[in-house]
Amino acid sequence: MARLQRTLFTTPIVNRLLAGFSRLYLRLAGWKVEGRLEVDKCVLIAAPHTSNWDLPLTLMTAFVLDLRLHWLGKHTIFKFPFGPVMRWLGGIAVHRQKSNNLVANSAQALREFKGKVQLIIPPEGTRDKVTTWKTGFYWIAQQAGVPIQLAYMDYANKRVGLGPLVQPTGDIEADMVAIKAFYAPFMGKHADKT
C-alpha cells in the first residue's frame, strides 16, 4: 500500500468550502448526518455498500464530520485522467489479483501516520450482493492497534453517520456478530444487494 499522504480533506480553504457545500447539499436533499468521531485514528467501515453513489455520499459526510479519510479502490479507477483526482480524494489503488500484503502494509501505514486519519473500507469489498464480508478491515485494525469505527448509510431513512467504536478483541467470530447486528437495520441504495 502506498504511504498515506495529504488529501483534499487536509487542503486549507477548499476543505472548508466543501464542508459548507456538503452540509447544505445533504440538508436540502433530506439527509440527516449523525454521530461524531471520538478518536484520531481508526479503521472506518461503511455499510451497506451497494452503489457508486456511496462514494460521493461518503465524501460529503466526511466533510461535514471533519474526517480525514483514505479509502481503498480498484486500481482501474486510478487510470489517467482520474488517478490524481482519486488520490487527492484520499484514494489508494489496490490490485485485487496481486498478493501484496495489503493488511500488513495498511496496518503499518496507520501506525506510522502522524495525525488524524481514518482508513475507510467497505466490508463487502464490492457493490454486488455478498453472503459474507471480507475481514481485512478487522485484521488491519487489530494489527494497527486502532479501533473500528462503524459508519452507515441508510438510504431508506436518509440517515448517514457514525455509530459505535469496536475494539478488536482477536475473537473475530464474536466481534463480527456484534458488528453485523449493528448494521442489520440499515438499507443500501439498492436494497436487493443489502
Summary of the structure (lengths in Angstrom):
residues: 194
radius of gyration: 15.8
end to end distance: 28.5
largest distance: 43.8
contacts: 565
relative contact order: 0.21
helix: 38%
strand: 21%
